Amino acid sequence: MMTTIDPVPLWQPSEERIRNSRLHHFQGWLEQRTGERFNDYDALWRWSVDHLEAFWEAIWQYFDVAASEPYSEVLDSHEMPGAQWFEGSRLNLVEQIFRFHHDQPDRPAILSRSELRPLQSLSWGELRRQVAALSDRLRQRGVGPGDRVVAYLPNVAETVVAFCACASVGAIWSSCSPDMGTRSVLDRFRQIDPKVIIAVDGYRYGGKDFDRLEVVQGLREALPTVEQVILLPYLNPEARLDGADLWQDMVAGEAPMAFEQVPFDHPLWVVYSSGTTGMPKPIVHGHGGTLLEGLKGHALHMDLGPEDRFMWFTTTGWIMWNSQITGLMVGSTICLYDGNPGYPDLGTLWRFAEETELTFFGAGAAYFLNCKKAEIEPGQWLRPGRLRSVGSTGSPLPEEGYQWIMGQLGDVMIATISGGTDVAAAYVGGCPILPVYAGEMQCRYLGTATYAMSDGGRILEDEVGELVVTKPMPSMPLYFWNDEEGLRYHDSYFDVFPGIWRHGDWIRITPRGGAVIYGRSDTTINRHGIRMGTSEFYRVVEELPEVLDSLVVDLEYLGRESFMPLFVVLREGQLLDDDLKGRIKAAIRDNLSARHVPNDIVPAPEVPRTLTGKKMELPIKKLLLGQSLDKVANPDAMANPDSLAFYIDYAERRDTANGAGQVKTG
């Protein structure tokens, strides 16, 4: 048990804030509609998961979802995987986005700045015009429902236009950030056979220019199904690529706006979440599920609406980019920044927040902790009272992170969320009618049956366990691409607890109904919110002739700074000198991403393996996080049990160096 006795709230919403919140309004509307009375948020949450169909139908009706055909039933069963939502309905997510511009076409839809560009504004009317023009030209080129359009673009307004145009014709979107290496991009895009690629010529990051024309040409050559390339000259306005259409030509002129009406479960986008084996998982989400979860999460839990200006600092390779699209769906102005958040200093995003008059500032937890360490004082740039909420995700935000935010910004809701690429939604997070406790997410999201579960399948109260979801969510993946039998999908989430979604995080549900996330319970690497499979590391690292074998673990656990060591087994006679370390880091940076360069590279005699030859990543991770050997590994089930001695010694030396004791995980 890990109960804190009578904790003191770090923040309490005012009565006025509660009264004016969209969640409070929804609760009153729901009470009138159902005759139920909800004495507190917990009662509302319990009703929402006990009456799943009634709750999601209420979300549909409360937000007046635009649909050309009605649904025949809300949910056919609670079976997971396989539950079918809102069968019979036909809609388009982008149509919901453009319900917010008619009365005020000149109101900003997107405010954007980058290291290359000054602040720019794109109005709702101009956004609609560009989307209509691009979607019309895509249709003329034969792009329609089910075709894949992939983007190699930064976090700029053009990327949002491209997505909206793609989805409005029923095509399927997928994006990677241009700072991702060629192999990492191809590992993703090759799986889905794209018809169109929209790419940038280069970008600027940290004051340095990175030309990507050769990479784009390489992508085109390596993707034989691509029929059209659209080039956005971003780094160099004069950049050209033989045979490619120019972005400015594709969005020029006027065209009628049309929204292809598709079934509720028609694919919207393919996102990628890497596991420990094989290629990155191409996860397919649908129009309807993404729409409903987005409306609920952004409007009710994050309290966003047409009067808000919303930023979540991200790249196009992270699911939080997709979250920005949902900001448009609830009518907010979204604010995009492309570049290094620490260049020329960590005040860059805070100055951008004031420049754009942000009301909601979101970023990865690591950003706030870095600001704290650098003794940044955001208040020197921000107008008091304008910023209403601060969002954090990507990794656990410890108590000192909460306290720093509150100490610097005062009366703001700290909407720390945890969800993921897998569901394009949150399980736990913010709530504008509840207090904030340091280190704790405020609630479980409405309609989301989230619990902590023991290894034996028991629901835990105030104990650390596996994060599970016991009832279906509308935004759970439709399927994985090229997984016709659904085996990879099943093995990713349902192999541990049959019929129950296991996400792969350690979680504790507090007596107040809040939640604390303690990091990954599996071996997926999670760096700054972007997940990468260990198999991707091994393919890159073990290509170097000096490296025989390798093992990587991400030591992410609440209360400790994230630390990722890479252990390498070298060929006989090889030394891990600075040159080899540099080449290993360069290979990871160039082929995967700079975010996944390890904190340390350590020579090791062997990689521990099971009798069947599998690398023992999870046992080593648990060992390095402080669990005792007898709880994490059975030497009798190992091919090389003597190999453990090195890692035991490494764990002891690391704990001694940090001055830290063992970390217990419940």
N, C-alpha and C positions, 0 to 999 in steps of 0.2 A: 504494500500500500504506500502511496506517495502523497497523501493528502496534505495540503497546506491549511493550517487552522486559521479560520477567519481572515482571509487575505483582504487587503484594502484595495479597492479599485484604483487603477491609475487614472481612469477617465470615466466620467458619467455624462451621458447625453442630457442636455437640458430638456425641460418639459416642452419648450417650443420646438426643439429639434425633433423630438419624438413625434409631436403632433404633426409636423410638416413632412415627416418622412413618408416615402412611398410605401414602405412596409406597413406603417400604421394605417395608412389609407386602405391598403389591400386587406388588412385584417378586419377593419370595419365593414368593408364591402363583403367579405367572405361571411362574416357573422350574419349580416342581413340576408345573404343569399341562402345560407344553410340552416339558420336558426341555432347554430352552435355559439358557445361563449368561450373565449380563450382568455384565461386569467393572466397568462404570461406567455413568453415566447416558447418555453418548453412545451406547454400545452398545444400551442399551434404546431410546433414541429412534430409532436407525437401524432396529432390528428393527420398531418400531411403524409406521414409514412404508413399509418394504419388505414388510411382511406386514399390510397395512391391514385386510383382512377379519378376520384372526385377532385383531388387536389390539382392534378395536371389539366383536367378539363376546366377548372377554375382559372388556371394560368392562361389557357387559351382564350377564354372568354373575357377575362379582366383586361388583357392586352389587345383584345379585338384583332386576333391574328387574321391577316388577309389570306383567304383561300378561295380558289375558283370552284372547288368541289368540296362538299362536306365529308366528314369522317363517319364511318359506319359504327365504330366502337373505339373507345380510348385505348384499351390494352387487351390483347387477346389472352394473355396468361402472365404469370409471374416467373415463368421458367427463364433461367439464365444458363448459357446464352440462348437466344432464340425468341425472346419476347418481341411482339410486333405492336407498334404504337400508331394510333390514329390512321388506321387503314382506310383507304378510299379517298382521303383528302389529297388535294393538289394545290401546290403553293410555290413560292419562290422567295428565298431569304432576302434577296436584294430588293424585292418589292416592299418588304417591311422597312428596309432602310430608307427608302425614298418617300415614306409617308410623312416625313418631317420637314420638307422644304417648301411646300406650296405657299404657305402664308408669308414666309420670309426667305425668298430665294437668295437674297444677298447676305444672309447670316453665314458666318464661317462654318463650314463642315470640317475642314482640316486646316490647322496651323502647323507649319513645319519649318525646321531650321536644320542645317547640317554644317559640318566643317567646310563644305564647299559653297553653301548658299546662305544668304541672309534670311531673316524671317519672311515666309511667304504665306499667303492666305488663299485658300480655295473655297469659294462659296458653295452652298448647296446647289444653286442653279448651275454653276459651272461644273461641279462634280457630275451632275446629271447629264449635262451636255457631252462631256468627255466620255462618260460611260456609254451613252447612247451611240456616239460615233464609233467607238472602238468595238462595241458589241455588234454593230451593223457590219463593220468590216470583217469581223471574225465570221459572221454568218455568211458573208459573201465568199469567204475562203473555204467554206464547207465545214466550219467548226460548229458542232451542235451537241445535244445531250449525250453524255458519256465520254466524249473526247477529253483527253488530258492536256491541259495547258500548264506548263511549268515555268517558274520564274526564278531567275538568278539576279535578284534585285535587292537594294538596300531599303532601309526603313524610311521611305519617302512617299510623297503623295501619289506619285505615278503608280506605285505598287498597289495602293488601295483602289485606284481607278481600274487597274488591270484585273484585280480580283473581282470587283463588282461586274465588270464586263463579262468576264469568264463565267461567273455563276449565273448571270442573268440569261445567258443562252443555254444553260443547263450543262455546260462543260465542267470538268472536274479540275480543281486548282491544286497546285503543290508548289512550295517555294523553299529555296535555300538561300542563305545569306552569302554574298560574294566574298566574305572572308573565310568561307569553308573551302578546303582543298578540293582539287579535282576528283580524287578518288572518293572522298566522302560524298560529294554531290552525285557522282555516277552511281555509287552504291544505292542511292535513293531513287534517282530518276530512271535508271535503267529498268527498274522493276515494273514501272507503270506504262511504258511505251508511249511517251508523249507525242502529240501531233504538232504542238506549237511550243517554242521556247521564247520567253521575253527576258532579255538580259541587258545588263549594264556594261559599259566599256571599262569601268574602273571605279574606284572610290578613294576617299581620303580618310585616314584614321590616325589619330595622334599626331597630326601635322605632316604625315607622310602619304605620298600618293602611291596607289597600287593599281597598275594597269592589268585589266582582265581580258583584253581582246583575244589573246592567244588561248586563254582558258575557254572562252566562249566558243571559239573555233573548234577547239578540242572536244567540247561537249557536243557540238553539232555533228562532228564526225563520228563520235562514239554512240550517238543516239540515232540509229538508222530510221526510226519511224517519224522523226521530225520533218515536217513539210514546210514549215514557215519559221523564220527567225525574225523577231522584232527587237531592234537595238535601241536602247535609251542612252544617248550620249550624255553622260553625267560628269565624269571626270574631265573629259575634253569635248566641248560642244561640236568640234569638227570631226569627231571619231566616226568612222564608217567601217562596215564589214561587207565584203562582197556577197551579194545575194540577199542581204537582210533588209527588211523594211525599217524605216525610221519611225520612232515613236511619234514624233511631232506630226508626221503625215497620217498616222493611224488614228489620231484623236482630233484631227482638223474637221471643221464644218459641222453641219447639223444633220441629225438623223432621228427618226422616230424612236422613242423608248419603248421597248417590249420586254416583258418578263416571261420566259418560257415556264409554263406551268408543269411542275414535276411532282411525282408522288412524294409523300412525307419522308420516305426513306431513300430518296434519290441521292446518290453521292454528291457531296458538296466539295470536300477537299480530302487529300491524302496527306497525313502528317506522319512523322517517323519517331518511333521510340525504340531505342536499341536495347536488346537484351544481352545476355552473356554468351550466346552462341549465334552463329549465322549472321545473315545480313540484317540491316535495320528493318524493323517491323513497319510495313506500310499500312497504317491504320486509316480506315475509311469512315468518315463521319457523314451524316446525312443533313439535308436542308432543315427538316423539321425538328429533329432533336437538338441541333445546334441552336436553332432559333428559340425554342422554348427554354432551354437551359440558360441561354444568354440573356433573355428578357428577365427571367427570374433572378439570376445572379447579379446582373448589373443594375437593374432597377430596384429590386427589393433589398438585396444584401449590401450592395455598394452604394445604394441611394443616389444613383445617377439619373439625370433627365435632361431635357432640352436646355436648361439654364446652366448646365455644368460644362467645364472644360477639363478633359480627361487625358492624362498621359500615363502610360506604363512603359518605362524605358526598356527597349527590347531590340532584337534583330529579327529579321524575317525567318530565321531558322528556329525560333523559339515559339511555343504555343501562345505566349503573351502577345505576339503580334496579332494572332487571330482574335485575341481578347479585345484588341483595339477596335477591330471591325464591329464587335458587339457594342462598343461605345456609340458608334453611329446608329446602331439598331434601336437604341433607346433615345436617340435624338441629340446626344451630346456632341459638342465640338471635340474632335480628337486632336491631340497635339503630339507631333512626331519629332524626335531628335535622332539624327544619324551621325554617329561619330563616337569618339572616345569620351566617356563621361568624366574621365580624369584629366582631360586636356583642355586648356592649359593647366587647369587645376580642378579639384573636385567640386568647386562652386559652379561649374558650367551648367549642370542641370537645374540648380536652384535659381540661377539667373534666367534660364529659359522659362522656369515656372513663373517668375514675376513678369517676364516679357509677354507671356501668353495668358496671364491672369488665370492660372490653373486653380481649379477647386479640388481636384483629385490628383495626387502625385504618387505614382507607383514605380517601383524598381525592385531589383533583386535584393535579398537580405544583405548580401555581401557589400552592396553599395553603401548602405546605411552604416554598416560597421566600419567600412573604410573611411567614411566621413567622420565618424567618431574618433578614430585613431588619428586622423589628420587634424583634429580639432577645428573642423569646419563649423561655422556658425551661420546656418541658413537664414536666420532672422534678419541678418544685415541686408539681405536682398529682398525679402518678402514683405509685402504690405500686410500688416496685422489683420487677422480675421478673414482674409479672402480664402486661404487654403482650408478646406473643411475636413479632408480625409487624406490619409497616407496609406498606401498599399504596399505590402511586402510579400514576396514569395521566392521560389527557387531553391531555398534551403531554409532550415529552421532559424528564426530570429530569436536570439536569447533575451533574457530579461533586460540585460544592459542595453540592448538595442531599442527595446520599447522605451526604456527610461531616457535614453538619449533623445529619441524623437520627441517625446513629450516635453522634455526639458528645453528643447530648442524651439518647438513649434506651438506649445501650449494647447489650446482647445481644439484638438483634431482627433477624429476617430482613427485608430490604427487598425486598418482592415487587413490583417495578415491572413492570407488564404493558402490552402493546400489542395491541390487537385492534380491535374496533369494533362499531358498530351493525350493520354489514353482515352479520356472522356471529354476533352476540350471543355472542362467545367471544373468546379471546385466541390469538394466534399465538405470541407469545414472552412470557416472564414468570418467575415465581418457581419455586423448586425447593428443598424443605427439606433435601435431602441434598447440595447444592452450595454452595461459597463464593460470597460476594457481592463483586464488584469495583466500585469507584466508577464511576458513569456507565454501567454495563452491566447489562442484564437477564440473568438467570442462564442461560436455556436456551430452546430451541425446545420448544413444548409437544408432548407425546406425541401421536402420530397425526396430526401437522400438518406437512406437507411444505413448510416455509417456507424460502425462499432469497432471496438478493440476486441480481438479474439485470441485466445490461447492456442498453443500448438494442438491441443486436444479438441478444439472446436467449441470452447466455452466462451460466452460473452463476458468480458471483463469490465468491472467498474473501478475507476481510479487506479488502474494498473496498466503497464505498458504491454501492448500486444500488437498483433498484425492488424493493419487497417483493412477492414472488409466492408463490403456493401451487400446487404442481404436481400435487397429487392431491386428490380431493374430501374435504370435511369434512361430517359429518352435519348441521351447523348452517348450512351455506350456504343462502341464501334459497331457499324453494320457488319463488317468483316475485315479481314486483312486481304490486301490485293494478292492474287495468285495463291490463295489458300482455300481451294475449292471445297475441301472436306471440312474446313474449319478446325483442323487439328492444331495448327500453330496458335490460333486465337484461343482455343480451349486451354492449351498448355501454358499460355502466358498468364491467364488469370484464374482458371478454375481447376487446376490440377491439384492444388493443396487442399481446398475445401470444396468438394463437389457441389455445384449449384450455387456457390457463393463467390462473389468477386473478391479476389485478394489483390490489393494494389501494389504491395511491396514496400510499404512504409511502416515504421514503428509509430504507434499513436497511443495516447492516453486520453480518455474522456474524463474530465474532472467532475467533481460533485455539483458544480454550477452548470454543467452541460456544455462547457467549453472543451477545447482540445489542445493538446500539445503534441507536436510532431518531433520525433527524435532522430530522423534520418532514414535512409534506405535500409530495408531489412533484407534486400537481395544484393547482388553484386554490380548492378548497373551503376555506371559513373554519372554523377550529377554535379556538374560544374557550372555555377552561376545560372542554374535553372535549365541548362541544356544537357539532356541525357545522351550518353554515348555507350554503346555496348563494348564490353571488354574484348569481344572478338574483333572489333574494328582496330583496337590498339594492337592486338597480336599480329594481325595481317601486316601492319605497317612496321612494327618494331622488329619482328622476326624475319623480315626481308633483308635486313642488314646482315652481311655475311659473318660479322663477328658474334652475332647473337644466336645462340642455340635455342633458348627457351625464355619465357618471360611470364610475369604475374603482376597485375596491377590491381590495387584496391583503393577505394575512395573512403577515407576515414572521416565520414560526416556524422557528427553526433551532437545534439544540442548541448551547449555549454563549452564546446571546444571549437577552435578554429578548424575549418576543413583542411585536411592534409592528405595528399595523394602520392604515395610512393610507388615507383615502378621498380620491380626486382628483375634483374636480367642474369641469365646464365650464359656465360661467354665460352666461346671455343677455347680449347687448350692453348695456352700461350698468349691469349689476348688480355689486355689491361683496359680497365674502364678509366681512361684518361680524359682530359678535358675535351680533346678532339672528338672522341667517340660519344661522350655525353652531348656535345654540341650537335653531332649528326643525328643522334636519336631524337633530340628535341626538335631539330629542324624537320625531320621526317614527320613527326607528329603534327607540328605546326602547319606544314605544307599540305599534308594529306588529310588531316582531321580538322583541327582548329587550334588557334593560339590558346583558347580557354582550357584545352585539355592537355597542355604541357605539364608533366608531373612536377610536384614540389621537390622531389628527390629521386635520383636514380641510384639504385643500390645493387652492387654485385652480390649474387647469391649462388651457393653451390648447387642447389636443386630447386625445382618447383614441386611442391607436394602434390601428389596425384592419388586418386582413388584406384581401386583394383581394376576398374574399367578404363582407366587412363584419363579421367577428367581432372582438370586443374581444380584444386580445392580453394577456390576464391573466397567463398562465404566463410568457411571455418577460419581462414587466415584473417579475414576482415574482423570477425568476432574476437579472435585472439588479440589482435592489435588494438581493439576497442576496450580490452580489459577483462574479457571473460576467461575463465580458467580452461586449461586444455581439456580436462575431462568432460567439459560441457560442449565443446565445439568439435572434437575429432575423436574417432575411434581408430587407434593405430592398427588394429586387426583388419580394418577395412581399407587399408592403404597399401599402395604398391611400394612406397618408400617412406615408412614411418620415421626413419632416422632424420629425414629432411626437416622435421618440425623443430629440431633443436635450434637451428639458425634463427627461425622466426620467433621462438620464445625468447631468445637472447635479444633480438632486435626490439621486441615489445618492451622488455625490461629496460633496455638502454633508452628507448624513446620516452618512457614514463619518467625515468630518472632525470633526463634532460629537461623535460617539461615541468618537473616538480609536481606532477599530477599523480593521483592515486588511480586505482582501477575505476572504470566507468561501468556501472551496473545497468543492465537493460531490463530489469524487472523479472 
